[in-house]
Amino acid sequence: MEKRNRKSPSHNKANASQAKGLDVEYSSELADQNDLEAQARAQAADRRQKKGRR
């Protein structure tokens, strides 16, 4: 039988970046520079997607 790592991920900022595909609450008051850059990249990607659908 294979041993598995059974540690559950804690819900803190260090593990938030590992939450791929999960909805997370966003607060502009708590946003740091990395959050703002990520938001800008996401908006640019959305524009590219909408442009390609025409």
ABEGO torsion letter per residue (X at the ends): XBBBBABBBBBBAAAAAABBGBBBBBBAAABBAAAAAAAAAAAAAAAAAAAAAX
